[in-house]
Amino acid sequence: MSYLGADDCPPPPPLRAGLRALMLHEACESAGGVARLAQLLCVSAEVLAHWLLGEETPPEEIYRACADIVLLDGGSASS
């Protein structure tokens, strides 16, 4: 699955997916898509896609960076 355009975040994970997966998804929406979030996190879109799909767990520093992105956005992407 390829996520490379604006607003191309996958559907939100189920609530049971955990806080990290939900935070990554919210950061994707706040950033405006996978490509932009990958750029902000300094990772490839392919690696980010694995994290977004729950295939791998992102490192702690990625989780924290995503939290910062969401907090700085102020929730405007989901409004």
C-alpha positions in Angstrom: 0.0 0.0 0.0 1.4 3.4 -1.0 0.8 6.6 1.0 2.4 9.5 -0.8 -0.2 12.2 -1.4 -1.7 14.9 0.7 -4.3 13.8 3.2 -3.5 10.1 2.5 -3.4 8.9 6.0 -4.8 5.4 6.5 -8.0 5.0 8.4 -7.7 5.4 12.2 -6.6 2.3 14.0 -9.1 0.6 16.4 -9.0 1.9 19.9 -7.4 -1.3 21.1 -4.4 -0.5 18.9 -2.9 1.6 21.7 -2.0 5.2 22.4 1.1 5.1 20.2 -0.7 4.0 17.1 -3.5 6.5 17.7 -0.9 9.3 18.2 0.9 8.4 15.0 -2.4 8.5 13.1 -3.3 11.9 14.6 0.1 13.3 13.7 -0.4 12.1 10.1 -3.6 14.0 9.9 -2.1 17.1 11.6 0.9 17.0 9.2 -1.4 16.7 6.1 -0.4 13.3 5.0 2.2 10.5 5.1 4.8 12.2 2.9 4.8 15.4 5.0 4.8 13.5 8.3 7.7 11.3 7.0 9.6 14.5 6.2 8.9 16.0 9.6 10.1 12.8 11.3 13.1 12.4 9.0 12.1 8.8 8.0 11.0 7.2 4.7 7.4 7.1 3.8 7.7 3.3 3.6 8.9 3.0 7.2 6.2 5.4 8.3 3.6 3.3 6.5 4.7 0.2 8.4 4.2 2.1 11.7 0.8 3.5 10.6 -0.4 0.0 9.7 0.8 -1.4 13.0 3.3 -3.7 11.3 6.1 -2.3 13.4 6.3 -0.2 16.6 7.9 3.3 16.2 10.8 4.2 18.6 10.1 6.4 21.6 11.5 9.5 20.0 9.1 9.1 17.0 6.1 8.8 19.4 7.2 12.0 21.2 7.7 13.9 18.0 4.2 12.9 16.9 2.8 14.1 20.2 4.5 17.5 19.6 3.1 17.7 16.1 -0.4 17.0 17.4 -0.1 19.5 20.2 1.3 22.2 18.0 -1.5 21.6 15.5 -4.1 22.3 18.3 -6.5 19.8 16.8 -7.3 21.9 13.7 -7.0 18.9 11.4 -9.8 17.0 13.1 -12.1 20.0 13.3 
